[in-house]
Amino acid sequence: MAKDNTSIKKTFPVLHMTCASCANSVQSMLRAQEGVLNASVNFAAGDVQVEYRPSVIDKPAMKKIVQSIGYDLVIDEANASATVEEHQKKN
């Protein structure tokens, strides 16, 4: 059976990044995952653009990886703005 090589590019807000080193950690962890073709963190914007193969890795798996190093990935696109706003008000 052939693998589906279709890739998707999505931008996700990242919470709890406080420095460029944090951004590098998130980027490195995502890039190291099977199925992630590229990850590029924009520290100033507080987000990461990920190109990935959904047949190999999904959004919840990427969120779990980012959470494992102390940050959070907002994958709920419908409520992303509200989630980020709520986080900013707390900090």
PyMOL Python script that loads the backbone (N, CA, C, O; Angstrom):
from pymol import cmd

cmd.read_pdbstr("""\
ATOM      1  N   MET A   1       0.848  -1.185   0.000  1.00  0.00           N
ATOM      2  CA  MET A   1       0.000   0.000   0.000  1.00  0.00           C
ATOM      3  C   MET A   1       0.892   1.247   0.000  1.00  0.00           C
ATOM      4  O   MET A   1       1.802   1.353   0.823  1.00  0.00           O
ATOM      5  N   ALA A   2       0.645   2.173  -0.898  1.00  0.00           N
ATOM      6  CA  ALA A   2       1.445   3.400  -0.997  1.00  0.00           C
ATOM      7  C   ALA A   2       1.004   4.410   0.062  1.00  0.00           C
ATOM      8  O   ALA A   2      -0.175   4.517   0.400  1.00  0.00           O
ATOM      9  N   LYS A   3       1.982   5.138   0.566  1.00  0.00           N
ATOM     10  CA  LYS A   3       1.671   6.186   1.542  1.00  0.00           C
ATOM     11  C   LYS A   3       1.145   7.418   0.817  1.00  0.00           C
ATOM     12  O   LYS A   3       1.558   7.711  -0.305  1.00  0.00           O
ATOM     13  N   ASP A   4       0.240   8.130   1.458  1.00  0.00           N
ATOM     14  CA  ASP A   4      -0.269   9.385   0.920  1.00  0.00           C
ATOM     15  C   ASP A   4       0.777  10.458   1.201  1.00  0.00           C
ATOM     16  O   ASP A   4       1.076  10.752   2.358  1.00  0.00           O
ATOM     17  N   ASN A   5       1.331  11.038   0.144  1.00  0.00           N
ATOM     18  CA  ASN A   5       2.383  12.046   0.303  1.00  0.00           C
ATOM     19  C   ASN A   5       1.860  13.472   0.261  1.00  0.00           C
ATOM     20  O   ASN A   5       2.647  14.414   0.154  1.00  0.00           O
ATOM     21  N   THR A   6       0.549  13.647   0.343  1.00  0.00           N
ATOM     22  CA  THR A   6      -0.031  14.977   0.334  1.00  0.00           C
ATOM     23  C   THR A   6       0.407  15.727   1.588  1.00  0.00           C
ATOM     24  O   THR A   6       0.339  15.199   2.698  1.00  0.00           O
ATOM     25  N   SER A   7       0.859  16.968   1.393  1.00  0.00           N
ATOM     26  CA  SER A   7       1.255  17.757   2.564  1.00  0.00           C
ATOM     27  C   SER A   7       0.357  18.977   2.702  1.00  0.00           C
ATOM     28  O   SER A   7      -0.239  19.446   1.732  1.00  0.00           O
ATOM     29  N   ILE A   8       0.275  19.476   3.918  1.00  0.00           N
ATOM     30  CA  ILE A   8      -0.538  20.641   4.264  1.00  0.00           C
ATOM     31  C   ILE A   8       0.373  21.654   4.937  1.00  0.00           C
ATOM     32  O   ILE A   8       1.257  21.285   5.711  1.00  0.00           O
ATOM     33  N   LYS A   9       0.159  22.920   4.645  1.00  0.00           N
ATOM     34  CA  LYS A   9       0.868  24.002   5.341  1.00  0.00           C
ATOM     35  C   LYS A   9      -0.136  24.746   6.197  1.00  0.00           C
ATOM     36  O   LYS A   9      -1.136  25.257   5.694  1.00  0.00           O
ATOM     37  N   LYS A  10       0.132  24.805   7.488  1.00  0.00           N
ATOM     38  CA  LYS A  10      -0.763  25.495   8.422  1.00  0.00           C
ATOM     39  C   LYS A  10       0.069  26.346   9.370  1.00  0.00           C
ATOM     40  O   LYS A  10       1.209  26.012   9.693  1.00  0.00           O
ATOM     41  N   THR A  11      -0.524  27.451   9.809  1.00  0.00           N
ATOM     42  CA  THR A  11       0.115  28.295  10.810  1.00  0.00           C
ATOM     43  C   THR A  11      -0.678  28.174  12.103  1.00  0.00           C
ATOM     44  O   THR A  11      -1.898  28.336  12.118  1.00  0.00           O
ATOM     45  N   PHE A  12       0.041  27.885  13.193  1.00  0.00           N
ATOM     46  CA  PHE A  12      -0.586  27.708  14.501  1.00  0.00           C
ATOM     47  C   PHE A  12       0.010  28.696  15.501  1.00  0.00           C
ATOM     48  O   PHE A  12       1.227  28.883  15.524  1.00  0.00           O
ATOM     49  N   PRO A  13      -0.819  29.330  16.326  1.00  0.00           N
ATOM     50  CA  PRO A  13      -0.271  30.138  17.417  1.00  0.00           C
ATOM     51  C   PRO A  13       0.456  29.239  18.416  1.00  0.00           C
ATOM     52  O   PRO A  13       0.034  28.111  18.672  1.00  0.00           O
ATOM     53  N   VAL A  14       1.555  29.753  18.977  1.00  0.00           N
ATOM     54  CA  VAL A  14       2.310  29.029  20.003  1.00  0.00           C
ATOM     55  C   VAL A  14       2.258  29.865  21.275  1.00  0.00           C
ATOM     56  O   VAL A  14       2.567  31.057  21.256  1.00  0.00           O
ATOM     57  N   LEU A  15       1.868  29.238  22.377  1.00  0.00           N
ATOM     58  CA  LEU A  15       1.782  29.939  23.661  1.00  0.00           C
ATOM     59  C   LEU A  15       3.005  29.641  24.515  1.00  0.00           C
ATOM     60  O   LEU A  15       3.624  28.586  24.376  1.00  0.00           O
ATOM     61  N   HIS A  16       3.348  30.566  25.391  1.00  0.00           N
ATOM     62  CA  HIS A  16       4.414  30.448  26.397  1.00  0.00           C
ATOM     63  C   HIS A  16       5.821  30.660  25.859  1.00  0.00           C
ATOM     64  O   HIS A  16       6.784  30.415  26.586  1.00  0.00           O
ATOM     65  N   MET A  17       5.982  31.107  24.615  1.00  0.00           N
ATOM     66  CA  MET A  17       7.331  31.404  24.109  1.00  0.00           C
ATOM     67  C   MET A  17       7.717  32.792  24.622  1.00  0.00           C
ATOM     68  O   MET A  17       7.002  33.769  24.399  1.00  0.00           O
ATOM     69  N   THR A  18       8.854  32.862  25.308  1.00  0.00           N
ATOM     70  CA  THR A  18       9.274  34.148  25.873  1.00  0.00           C
ATOM     71  C   THR A  18      10.585  34.663  25.283  1.00  0.00           C
ATOM     72  O   THR A  18      10.990  35.791  25.564  1.00  0.00           O
ATOM     73  N   CYS A  19      11.247  33.846  24.472  1.00  0.00           N
ATOM     74  CA  CYS A  19      12.533  34.282  23.917  1.00  0.00           C
ATOM     75  C   CYS A  19      12.828  33.539  22.617  1.00  0.00           C
ATOM     76  O   CYS A  19      12.137  32.587  22.255  1.00  0.00           O
ATOM     77  N   ALA A  20      13.866  33.994  21.928  1.00  0.00           N
ATOM     78  CA  ALA A  20      14.253  33.360  20.668  1.00  0.00           C
ATOM     79  C   ALA A  20      14.663  31.904  20.878  1.00  0.00           C
ATOM     80  O   ALA A  20      14.444  31.064  20.005  1.00  0.00           O
ATOM     81  N   SER A  21      15.249  31.610  22.018  1.00  0.00           N
ATOM     82  CA  SER A  21      15.651  30.237  22.331  1.00  0.00           C
ATOM     83  C   SER A  21      14.418  29.333  22.430  1.00  0.00           C
ATOM     84  O   SER A  21      14.457  28.177  22.008  1.00  0.00           O
ATOM     85  N   CYS A  22      13.325  29.861  22.988  1.00  0.00           N
ATOM     86  CA  CYS A  22      12.063  29.111  23.063  1.00  0.00           C
ATOM     87  C   CYS A  22      11.583  28.782  21.653  1.00  0.00           C
ATOM     88  O   CYS A  22      11.171  27.657  21.369  1.00  0.00           O
ATOM     89  N   ALA A  23      11.641  29.769  20.788  1.00  0.00           N
ATOM     90  CA  ALA A  23      11.197  29.592  19.406  1.00  0.00           C
ATOM     91  C   ALA A  23      12.035  28.513  18.717  1.00  0.00           C
ATOM     92  O   ALA A  23      11.501  27.678  17.986  1.00  0.00           O
ATOM     93  N   ASN A  24      13.343  28.534  18.951  1.00  0.00           N
ATOM     94  CA  ASN A  24      14.225  27.515  18.358  1.00  0.00           C
ATOM     95  C   ASN A  24      13.881  26.117  18.855  1.00  0.00           C
ATOM     96  O   ASN A  24      13.911  25.153  18.090  1.00  0.00           O
ATOM     97  N   SER A  25      13.553  26.011  20.144  1.00  0.00           N
ATOM     98  CA  SER A  25      13.194  24.708  20.710  1.00  0.00           C
ATOM     99  C   SER A  25      11.944  24.147  20.045  1.00  0.00           C
ATOM    100  O   SER A  25      11.905  22.977  19.664  1.00  0.00           O
ATOM    101  N   VAL A  26      10.921  24.991  19.907  1.00  0.00           N
ATOM    102  CA  VAL A  26       9.666  24.563  19.278  1.00  0.00           C
ATOM    103  C   VAL A  26       9.931  24.128  17.836  1.00  0.00           C
ATOM    104  O   VAL A  26       9.474  23.074  17.394  1.00  0.00           O
ATOM    105  N   GLN A  27      10.671  24.955  17.124  1.00  0.00           N
ATOM    106  CA  GLN A  27      10.985  24.673  15.716  1.00  0.00           C
ATOM    107  C   GLN A  27      11.754  23.360  15.573  1.00  0.00           C
ATOM    108  O   GLN A  27      11.424  22.533  14.723  1.00  0.00           O
ATOM    109  N   SER A  28      12.776  23.172  16.403  1.00  0.00           N
ATOM    110  CA  SER A  28      13.599  21.954  16.343  1.00  0.00           C
ATOM    111  C   SER A  28      12.791  20.704  16.652  1.00  0.00           C
ATOM    112  O   SER A  28      12.920  19.689  15.968  1.00  0.00           O
ATOM    113  N   MET A  29      11.957  20.781  17.684  1.00  0.00           N
ATOM    114  CA  MET A  29      11.153  19.611  18.071  1.00  0.00           C
ATOM    115  C   MET A  29      10.185  19.217  16.965  1.00  0.00           C
ATOM    116  O   MET A  29      10.032  18.034  16.662  1.00  0.00           O
ATOM    117  N   LEU A  30       9.532  20.207  16.362  1.00  0.00           N
ATOM    118  CA  LEU A  30       8.589  19.883  15.294  1.00  0.00           C
ATOM    119  C   LEU A  30       9.305  19.324  14.069  1.00  0.00           C
ATOM    120  O   LEU A  30       8.851  18.354  13.462  1.00  0.00           O
ATOM    121  N   ARG A  31      10.428  19.944  13.712  1.00  0.00           N
ATOM    122  CA  ARG A  31      11.176  19.484  12.533  1.00  0.00           C
ATOM    123  C   ARG A  31      11.679  18.052  12.699  1.00  0.00           C
ATOM    124  O   ARG A  31      11.861  17.343  11.709  1.00  0.00           O
ATOM    125  N   ALA A  32      11.901  17.629  13.919  1.00  0.00           N
ATOM    126  CA  ALA A  32      12.445  16.288  14.182  1.00  0.00           C
ATOM    127  C   ALA A  32      11.397  15.186  14.052  1.00  0.00           C
ATOM    128  O   ALA A  32      11.735  14.002  14.071  1.00  0.00           O
ATOM    129  N   GLN A  33      10.123  15.571  13.921  1.00  0.00           N
ATOM    130  CA  GLN A  33       9.060  14.565  13.891  1.00  0.00           C
ATOM    131  C   GLN A  33       8.859  13.992  12.498  1.00  0.00           C
ATOM    132  O   GLN A  33       8.908  14.710  11.499  1.00  0.00           O
ATOM    133  N   GLU A  34       8.631  12.688  12.451  1.00  0.00           N
ATOM    134  CA  GLU A  34       8.319  12.046  11.179  1.00  0.00           C
ATOM    135  C   GLU A  34       7.009  12.619  10.656  1.00  0.00           C
ATOM    136  O   GLU A  34       6.031  12.725  11.397  1.00  0.00           O
ATOM    137  N   GLY A  35       6.991  12.980   9.399  1.00  0.00           N
ATOM    138  CA  GLY A  35       5.784  13.550   8.806  1.00  0.00           C
ATOM    139  C   GLY A  35       5.804  15.065   8.735  1.00  0.00           C
ATOM    140  O   GLY A  35       5.013  15.664   8.006  1.00  0.00           O
ATOM    141  N   VAL A  36       6.710  15.697   9.493  1.00  0.00           N
ATOM    142  CA  VAL A  36       6.846  17.155   9.418  1.00  0.00           C
ATOM    143  C   VAL A  36       7.943  17.454   8.403  1.00  0.00           C
ATOM    144  O   VAL A  36       9.099  17.075   8.591  1.00  0.00           O
ATOM    145  N   LEU A  37       7.570  18.132   7.335  1.00  0.00           N
ATOM    146  CA  LEU A  37       8.515  18.456   6.273  1.00  0.00           C
ATOM    147  C   LEU A  37       9.290  19.722   6.607  1.00  0.00           C
ATOM    148  O   LEU A  37      10.473  19.837   6.287  1.00  0.00           O
ATOM    149  N   ASN A  38       8.611  20.684   7.260  1.00  0.00           N
ATOM    150  CA  ASN A  38       9.263  21.925   7.650  1.00  0.00           C
ATOM    151  C   ASN A  38       8.465  22.582   8.763  1.00  0.00           C
ATOM    152  O   ASN A  38       7.245  22.434   8.843  1.00  0.00           O
ATOM    153  N   ALA A  39       9.166  23.306   9.616  1.00  0.00           N
ATOM    154  CA  ALA A  39       8.531  24.104  10.667  1.00  0.00           C
ATOM    155  C   ALA A  39       9.323  25.390  10.775  1.00  0.00           C
ATOM    156  O   ALA A  39      10.551  25.374  10.857  1.00  0.00           O
ATOM    157  N   SER A  40       8.604  26.512  10.774  1.00  0.00           N
ATOM    158  CA  SER A  40       9.261  27.798  10.844  1.00  0.00           C
ATOM    159  C   SER A  40       8.536  28.678  11.854  1.00  0.00           C
ATOM    160  O   SER A  40       7.395  29.084  11.631  1.00  0.00           O
ATOM    161  N   VAL A  41       9.209  28.972  12.972  1.00  0.00           N
ATOM    162  CA  VAL A  41       8.615  29.781  14.033  1.00  0.00           C
ATOM    163  C   VAL A  41       8.861  31.257  13.754  1.00  0.00           C
ATOM    164  O   VAL A  41       9.967  31.665  13.401  1.00  0.00           O
ATOM    165  N   ASN A  42       7.809  32.043  13.919  1.00  0.00           N
ATOM    166  CA  ASN A  42       7.919  33.496  13.866  1.00  0.00           C
ATOM    167  C   ASN A  42       7.726  33.963  15.301  1.00  0.00           C
ATOM    168  O   ASN A  42       6.599  34.098  15.778  1.00  0.00           O
ATOM    169  N   PHE A  43       8.853  34.211  15.989  1.00  0.00           N
ATOM    170  CA  PHE A  43       8.784  34.563  17.409  1.00  0.00           C
ATOM    171  C   PHE A  43       7.993  35.850  17.621  1.00  0.00           C
ATOM    172  O   PHE A  43       7.185  35.934  18.547  1.00  0.00           O
ATOM    173  N   ALA A  44       8.217  36.855  16.770  1.00  0.00           N
ATOM    174  CA  ALA A  44       7.533  38.148  16.913  1.00  0.00           C
ATOM    175  C   ALA A  44       6.011  37.994  16.802  1.00  0.00           C
ATOM    176  O   ALA A  44       5.259  38.643  17.529  1.00  0.00           O
ATOM    177  N   ALA A  45       5.576  37.140  15.896  1.00  0.00           N
ATOM    178  CA  ALA A  45       4.138  36.925  15.705  1.00  0.00           C
ATOM    179  C   ALA A  45       3.585  35.886  16.685  1.00  0.00           C
ATOM    180  O   ALA A  45       2.373  35.797  16.887  1.00  0.00           O
ATOM    181  N   GLY A  46       4.489  35.096  17.294  1.00  0.00           N
ATOM    182  CA  GLY A  46       4.058  34.071  18.250  1.00  0.00           C
ATOM    183  C   GLY A  46       3.384  32.883  17.593  1.00  0.00           C
ATOM    184  O   GLY A  46       2.457  32.292  18.146  1.00  0.00           O
ATOM    185  N   ASP A  47       3.868  32.536  16.389  1.00  0.00           N
ATOM    186  CA  ASP A  47       3.265  31.377  15.726  1.00  0.00           C
ATOM    187  C   ASP A  47       4.310  30.551  14.989  1.00  0.00           C
ATOM    188  O   ASP A  47       5.476  30.927  14.876  1.00  0.00           O
ATOM    189  N   VAL A  48       3.847  29.421  14.498  1.00  0.00           N
ATOM    190  CA  VAL A  48       4.720  28.519  13.742  1.00  0.00           C
ATOM    191  C   VAL A  48       3.973  28.060  12.500  1.00  0.00           C
ATOM    192  O   VAL A  48       2.806  27.673  12.566  1.00  0.00           O
ATOM    193  N   GLN A  49       4.664  28.110  11.364  1.00  0.00           N
ATOM    194  CA  GLN A  49       4.095  27.561  10.143  1.00  0.00           C
ATOM    195  C   GLN A  49       4.692  26.165   9.977  1.00  0.00           C
ATOM    196  O   GLN A  49       5.910  25.987   9.962  1.00  0.00           O
ATOM    197  N   VAL A  50       3.807  25.189   9.854  1.00  0.00           N
ATOM    198  CA  VAL A  50       4.243  23.802   9.753  1.00  0.00           C
ATOM    199  C   VAL A  50       3.745  23.220   8.433  1.00  0.00           C
ATOM    200  O   VAL A  50       2.571  23.342   8.081  1.00  0.00           O
ATOM    201  N   GLU A  51       4.663  22.587   7.717  1.00  0.00           N
ATOM    202  CA  GLU A  51       4.270  21.812   6.542  1.00  0.00           C
ATOM    203  C   GLU A  51       4.396  20.355   6.953  1.00  0.00           C
ATOM    204  O   GLU A  51       5.470  19.892   7.337  1.00  0.00           O
ATOM    205  N   TYR A  52       3.283  19.642   6.867  1.00  0.00           N
ATOM    206  CA  TYR A  52       3.283  18.261   7.360  1.00  0.00           C
ATOM    207  C   TYR A  52       2.397  17.371   6.506  1.00  0.00           C
ATOM    208  O   TYR A  52       1.568  17.836   5.723  1.00  0.00           O
ATOM    209  N   ARG A  53       2.603  16.074   6.688  1.00  0.00           N
ATOM    210  CA  ARG A  53       1.784  15.068   5.997  1.00  0.00           C
ATOM    211  C   ARG A  53       0.775  14.518   7.000  1.00  0.00           C
ATOM    212  O   ARG A  53       1.143  13.790   7.922  1.00  0.00           O
ATOM    213  N   PRO A  54      -0.498  14.867   6.821  1.00  0.00           N
ATOM    214  CA  PRO A  54      -1.519  14.401   7.778  1.00  0.00           C
ATOM    215  C   PRO A  54      -1.678  12.884   7.810  1.00  0.00           C
ATOM    216  O   PRO A  54      -2.260  12.343   8.750  1.00  0.00           O
ATOM    217  N   SER A  55      -1.168  12.197   6.794  1.00  0.00           N
ATOM    218  CA  SER A  55      -1.238  10.726   6.807  1.00  0.00           C
ATOM    219  C   SER A  55      -0.204  10.139   7.759  1.00  0.00           C
ATOM    220  O   SER A  55      -0.269   8.957   8.097  1.00  0.00           O
ATOM    221  N   VAL A  56       0.769  10.977   8.201  1.00  0.00           N
ATOM    222  CA  VAL A  56       1.848  10.506   9.074  1.00  0.00           C
ATOM    223  C   VAL A  56       1.732  11.105  10.473  1.00  0.00           C
ATOM    224  O   VAL A  56       1.933  10.403  11.464  1.00  0.00           O
ATOM    225  N   ILE A  57       1.409  12.397  10.563  1.00  0.00           N
ATOM    226  CA  ILE A  57       1.304  13.078  11.856  1.00  0.00           C
ATOM    227  C   ILE A  57       0.088  14.009  11.818  1.00  0.00           C
ATOM    228  O   ILE A  57      -0.196  14.634  10.796  1.00  0.00           O
ATOM    229  N   ASP A  58      -0.621  14.091  12.939  1.00  0.00           N
ATOM    230  CA  ASP A  58      -1.791  14.969  12.977  1.00  0.00           C
ATOM    231  C   ASP A  58      -1.589  16.125  13.950  1.00  0.00           C
ATOM    232  O   ASP A  58      -0.600  16.172  14.681  1.00  0.00           O
ATOM    233  N   LYS A  59      -2.539  17.054  13.948  1.00  0.00           N
ATOM    234  CA  LYS A  59      -2.420  18.252  14.792  1.00  0.00           C
ATOM    235  C   LYS A  59      -2.339  17.920  16.287  1.00  0.00           C
ATOM    236  O   LYS A  59      -1.505  18.500  16.984  1.00  0.00           O
ATOM    237  N   PRO A  60      -3.181  17.001  16.810  1.00  0.00           N
ATOM    238  CA  PRO A  60      -3.056  16.667  18.233  1.00  0.00           C
ATOM    239  C   PRO A  60      -1.674  16.113  18.606  1.00  0.00           C
ATOM    240  O   PRO A  60      -1.173  16.378  19.698  1.00  0.00           O
ATOM    241  N   ALA A  61      -1.064  15.347  17.702  1.00  0.00           N
ATOM    242  CA  ALA A  61       0.280  14.799  17.973  1.00  0.00           C
ATOM    243  C   ALA A  61       1.303  15.932  18.036  1.00  0.00           C
ATOM    244  O   ALA A  61       2.187  15.926  18.893  1.00  0.00           O
ATOM    245  N   MET A  62       1.181  16.906  17.126  1.00  0.00           N
ATOM    246  CA  MET A  62       2.112  18.046  17.145  1.00  0.00           C
ATOM    247  C   MET A  62       1.919  18.871  18.414  1.00  0.00           C
ATOM    248  O   MET A  62       2.889  19.335  19.012  1.00  0.00           O
ATOM    249  N   LYS A  63       0.669  19.050  18.820  1.00  0.00           N
ATOM    250  CA  LYS A  63       0.373  19.796  20.055  1.00  0.00           C
ATOM    251  C   LYS A  63       1.033  19.116  21.254  1.00  0.00           C
ATOM    252  O   LYS A  63       1.638  19.779  22.097  1.00  0.00           O
ATOM    253  N   LYS A  64       0.913  17.792  21.323  1.00  0.00           N
ATOM    254  CA  LYS A  64       1.478  17.017  22.432  1.00  0.00           C
ATOM    255  C   LYS A  64       3.005  17.159  22.483  1.00  0.00           C
ATOM    256  O   LYS A  64       3.589  17.272  23.561  1.00  0.00           O
ATOM    257  N   ILE A  65       3.641  17.151  21.312  1.00  0.00           N
ATOM    258  CA  ILE A  65       5.099  17.305  21.228  1.00  0.00           C
ATOM    259  C   ILE A  65       5.523  18.674  21.754  1.00  0.00           C
ATOM    260  O   ILE A  65       6.475  18.782  22.527  1.00  0.00           O
ATOM    261  N   VAL A  66       4.811  19.714  21.330  1.00  0.00           N
ATOM    262  CA  VAL A  66       5.132  21.074  21.770  1.00  0.00           C
ATOM    263  C   VAL A  66       4.874  21.210  23.276  1.00  0.00           C
ATOM    264  O   VAL A  66       5.647  21.859  23.981  1.00  0.00           O
ATOM    265  N   GLN A  67       3.797  20.603  23.766  1.00  0.00           N
ATOM    266  CA  GLN A  67       3.496  20.646  25.203  1.00  0.00           C
ATOM    267  C   GLN A  67       4.562  19.915  26.017  1.00  0.00           C
ATOM    268  O   GLN A  67       4.830  20.283  27.161  1.00  0.00           O
ATOM    269  N   SER A  68       5.170  18.884  25.434  1.00  0.00           N
ATOM    270  CA  SER A  68       6.166  18.095  26.163  1.00  0.00           C
ATOM    271  C   SER A  68       7.413  18.915  26.504  1.00  0.00           C
ATOM    272  O   SER A  68       8.185  18.533  27.384  1.00  0.00           O
ATOM    273  N   ILE A  69       7.612  20.038  25.813  1.00  0.00           N
ATOM    274  CA  ILE A  69       8.775  20.888  26.114  1.00  0.00           C
ATOM    275  C   ILE A  69       8.353  22.211  26.759  1.00  0.00           C
ATOM    276  O   ILE A  69       9.146  23.149  26.836  1.00  0.00           O
ATOM    277  N   GLY A  70       7.096  22.283  27.224  1.00  0.00           N
ATOM    278  CA  GLY A  70       6.668  23.421  28.034  1.00  0.00           C
ATOM    279  C   GLY A  70       5.935  24.540  27.326  1.00  0.00           C
ATOM    280  O   GLY A  70       5.690  25.593  27.915  1.00  0.00           O
ATOM    281  N   TYR A  71       5.581  24.325  26.065  1.00  0.00           N
ATOM    282  CA  TYR A  71       4.846  25.350  25.326  1.00  0.00           C
ATOM    283  C   TYR A  71       3.495  24.767  24.937  1.00  0.00           C
ATOM    284  O   TYR A  71       3.174  23.636  25.304  1.00  0.00           O
ATOM    285  N   ASP A  72       2.706  25.532  24.198  1.00  0.00           N
ATOM    286  CA  ASP A  72       1.432  24.986  23.757  1.00  0.00           C
ATOM    287  C   ASP A  72       1.160  25.431  22.331  1.00  0.00           C
ATOM    288  O   ASP A  72       1.518  26.540  21.933  1.00  0.00           O
ATOM    289  N   LEU A  73       0.529  24.564  21.575  1.00  0.00           N
ATOM    290  CA  LEU A  73       0.175  24.817  20.189  1.00  0.00           C
ATOM    291  C   LEU A  73      -1.339  24.933  20.128  1.00  0.00           C
ATOM    292  O   LEU A  73      -2.044  24.030  20.577  1.00  0.00           O
ATOM    293  N   VAL A  74      -1.852  26.031  19.580  1.00  0.00           N
ATOM    294  CA  VAL A  74      -3.303  26.216  19.474  1.00  0.00           C
ATOM    295  C   VAL A  74      -3.751  25.606  18.149  1.00  0.00           C
ATOM    296  O   VAL A  74      -3.501  26.159  17.078  1.00  0.00           O
ATOM    297  N   ILE A  75      -4.424  24.448  18.242  1.00  0.00           N
ATOM    298  CA  ILE A  75      -4.837  23.740  17.028  1.00  0.00           C
ATOM    299  C   ILE A  75      -6.321  23.898  16.745  1.00  0.00           C
ATOM    300  O   ILE A  75      -6.785  23.496  15.678  1.00  0.00           O
ATOM    301  N   ASP A  76      -7.075  24.473  17.673  1.00  0.00           N
ATOM    302  CA  ASP A  76      -8.504  24.704  17.492  1.00  0.00           C
ATOM    303  C   ASP A  76      -8.670  25.980  16.679  1.00  0.00           C
ATOM    304  O   ASP A  76      -8.759  27.071  17.243  1.00  0.00           O
ATOM    305  N   GLU A  77      -8.711  25.849  15.355  1.00  0.00           N
ATOM    306  CA  GLU A  77      -8.729  27.011  14.469  1.00  0.00           C
ATOM    307  C   GLU A  77      -9.943  27.905  14.686  1.00  0.00           C
ATOM    308  O   GLU A  77      -9.848  29.123  14.534  1.00  0.00           O
ATOM    309  N   ALA A  78     -11.079  27.319  15.038  1.00  0.00           N
ATOM    310  CA  ALA A  78     -12.294  28.106  15.225  1.00  0.00           C
ATOM    311  C   ALA A  78     -12.166  29.072  16.401  1.00  0.00           C
ATOM    312  O   ALA A  78     -12.732  30.165  16.370  1.00  0.00           O
ATOM    313  N   ASN A  79     -11.427  28.675  17.434  1.00  0.00           N
ATOM    314  CA  ASN A  79     -11.302  29.504  18.637  1.00  0.00           C
ATOM    315  C   ASN A  79      -9.882  29.997  18.877  1.00  0.00           C
ATOM    316  O   ASN A  79      -9.565  30.419  19.989  1.00  0.00           O
ATOM    317  N   ALA A  80      -9.021  29.955  17.870  1.00  0.00           N
ATOM    318  CA  ALA A  80      -7.611  30.314  18.048  1.00  0.00           C
ATOM    319  C   ALA A  80      -7.442  31.734  18.567  1.00  0.00           C
ATOM    320  O   ALA A  80      -6.671  31.955  19.501  1.00  0.00           O
ATOM    321  N   SER A  81      -8.138  32.693  17.988  1.00  0.00           N
ATOM    322  CA  SER A  81      -7.989  34.097  18.411  1.00  0.00           C
ATOM    323  C   SER A  81      -8.391  34.276  19.869  1.00  0.00           C
ATOM    324  O   SER A  81      -7.696  34.949  20.630  1.00  0.00           O
ATOM    325  N   ALA A  82      -9.503  33.679  20.255  1.00  0.00           N
ATOM    326  CA  ALA A  82      -9.980  33.792  21.630  1.00  0.00           C
ATOM    327  C   ALA A  82      -9.004  33.142  22.602  1.00  0.00           C
ATOM    328  O   ALA A  82      -8.752  33.680  23.680  1.00  0.00           O
ATOM    329  N   THR A  83      -8.458  31.998  22.233  1.00  0.00           N
ATOM    330  CA  THR A  83      -7.501  31.293  23.092  1.00  0.00           C
ATOM    331  C   THR A  83      -6.240  32.116  23.296  1.00  0.00           C
ATOM    332  O   THR A  83      -5.746  32.229  24.418  1.00  0.00           O
ATOM    333  N   VAL A  84      -5.719  32.691  22.223  1.00  0.00           N
ATOM    334  CA  VAL A  84      -4.501  33.509  22.312  1.00  0.00           C
ATOM    335  C   VAL A  84      -4.773  34.764  23.133  1.00  0.00           C
ATOM    336  O   VAL A  84      -3.957  35.147  23.971  1.00  0.00           O
ATOM    337  N   GLU A  85      -5.909  35.403  22.898  1.00  0.00           N
ATOM    338  CA  GLU A  85      -6.287  36.608  23.652  1.00  0.00           C
ATOM    339  C   GLU A  85      -6.390  36.308  25.141  1.00  0.00           C
ATOM    340  O   GLU A  85      -5.893  37.071  25.970  1.00  0.00           O
ATOM    341  N   GLU A  86      -7.027  35.211  25.475  1.00  0.00           N
ATOM    342  CA  GLU A  86      -7.198  34.801  26.872  1.00  0.00           C
ATOM    343  C   GLU A  86      -5.832  34.584  27.527  1.00  0.00           C
ATOM    344  O   GLU A  86      -5.607  35.001  28.663  1.00  0.00           O
ATOM    345  N   HIS A  87      -4.937  33.937  26.810  1.00  0.00           N
ATOM    346  CA  HIS A  87      -3.581  33.682  27.320  1.00  0.00           C
ATOM    347  C   HIS A  87      -2.847  35.001  27.551  1.00  0.00           C
ATOM    348  O   HIS A  87      -2.164  35.155  28.564  1.00  0.00           O
ATOM    349  N   GLN A  88      -2.977  35.958  26.626  1.00  0.00           N
ATOM    350  CA  GLN A  88      -2.286  37.234  26.755  1.00  0.00           C
ATOM    351  C   GLN A  88      -2.796  38.047  27.936  1.00  0.00           C
ATOM    352  O   GLN A  88      -2.026  38.758  28.581  1.00  0.00           O
ATOM    353  N   LYS A  89      -4.097  37.944  28.222  1.00  0.00           N
ATOM    354  CA  LYS A  89      -4.674  38.667  29.352  1.00  0.00           C
ATOM    355  C   LYS A  89      -4.138  38.134  30.680  1.00  0.00           C
ATOM    356  O   LYS A  89      -3.960  38.893  31.632  1.00  0.00           O
ATOM    357  N   LYS A  90      -3.881  36.818  30.738  1.00  0.00           N
ATOM    358  CA  LYS A  90      -3.358  36.191  31.960  1.00  0.00           C
ATOM    359  C   LYS A  90      -1.922  36.589  32.247  1.00  0.00           C
ATOM    360  O   LYS A  90      -1.498  36.597  33.403  1.00  0.00           O
ATOM    361  N   ASN A  91      -1.166  36.921  31.199  1.00  0.00           N
ATOM    362  CA  ASN A  91       0.263  37.206  31.367  1.00  0.00           C
ATOM    363  C   ASN A  91       0.559  38.671  31.347  1.00  0.00           C
ATOM    364  O   ASN A  91       1.716  39.069  31.476  1.00  0.00           O
TER     365      ASN A  91
END
""", "prot")
cmd.dss("prot")
cmd.show_as("cartoon", "prot")
cmd.util.cbc("prot")
cmd.orient("prot")
